[in-house]
Amino acid sequence: TNAYIAAVEAARPLNAFITETPDIALEQAKASDARYAAGTNLPLDGMPLGIKDLFCTKGVLTTAASHILDGFKPEYESTITENLFRDGAVMLGKLNLDEFAMGSANITSYYGPVLNPWTGKDPAGADRKLVPGGSSGGSAASVSGRFAIAATGTDTGGSIRQPASFTGIVGLKPTYGRCSRWGTIAFASSLDQAGPMTRTVRDAALMLQSMAGFDPKDSTSVDMKVPDLLAAMTGDIRGLRVGIPKEYRVDGMPVEIERVWSQGIEWLKAAGATPVEVSLPHTKYALATYYVVAPAECSSNLARYDGVRFGLRVEGKDLAEMYENTRGEGFGKEVRRRILIGTYVLSAGYYDAYYLKAQKVRARIAEDFTKAFEQCDILLTPTAPSTAFAIGEKQDDPIAMYLNDVFTVPASLAGLPGMSVPAGLASDGLPLGLQLIGRPFDEETLLRVADVIE
Ligand code: GLN
């Protein structure tokens, strides 16, 4: 833990942590030592983790990377962090993210952008600073840069998987309902899921084992036994049918991404699996659907930040003006854009045309997956349409930014488990990930196949 605390300090230029908690870490590590001495050690004893600053941690500043939560110290612990601490994990601090987890590059944080520990080269050969992906950018950077052994992430439309791909680590978004959302600051409640971001597939299994499980405090958490995830990693995928969705061969996909995808298919074939082409015909509507549903839910969830109950308050001449001033100053540009879109698509005159329609398309997208899983046991796709891009790129173009999520949002809309596994380097020398999508609550097959790819 001491070594990691020093590594966190040395990595400050990457801006991955919003709050460092070395005192808490040392106290937890001491308790782990005592358990070791007594021979009563727990599964995660002494593991120094970074916690995405979207998880409420009792008495520790929790910001969601937003100005509006200035000074907010929760009175309660999120179920996810409680589960991790119950099993002996150590908290190094709270990790930077896109404001309220809205973004794909970790550039919307009130606390500034996070840098990817991987750097690129510009045409003149000089170092190019890259984004780590988002929204779990601090989580991805801390694991990739080796200043946390693992980190928690959250994924609404790709925020665990895409940054994992951009930084060369493993990221797992469990089935919706596998992990409790209690005490995790909400973005889009019907999509949000917590999951592990780790160096290895084994670590992901180990960490998810602690995070997952039924929680009576979250009505959408599912009362189902969590299987032994480490035991699922048998190394044997003979006879497994791997679906290759043809609609994911999008126009203009870089050859690099194609190459990694084909290579992934070859690896699985060599291990005895059978690739089958499948069709997910509504894929082309997924991005548009997501960017109606997620802002709609965000506009509703973020209504609670009014200057009265949490964090920042900017006074005004009356109550309405205080609300206006607080929200106008407290929320960044991207969050305000989402609240506007969400309020619009939910408004009386447009509800049927946008929100209701999006819900219908969402059902079709989920049906596509159900049908595909009649022909295969797991799906293999690229995680993201590119490697990490430079800081500043796509910054003023929200649509270009939203396009990053083209491969990750369909599984989110369908509530399915998805995972990004490192699959080597592109010709620009940067990491690329492959995405696995599984049947509901079949994280075991994800881990088993990911282990073979790794
Ligand atoms: N990039 C997507 C968005 O901006 C997904 C974010 C997430 O999964 N939290 O909404």
Boltz pocket constraint, residues with backbone or C-beta under 6 A from the ligand:
constraints:
  - pocket:
      binder: B
      contacts: [[A, 100], [A, 101], [A, 102], [A, 103], [A, 104], [A, 134], [A, 135], [A, 154], [A, 155], [A, 156], [A, 157], [A, 158], [A, 159], [A, 160], [A, 187], [A, 294], [A, 401], [A, 405]]
      max_distance: 6.0
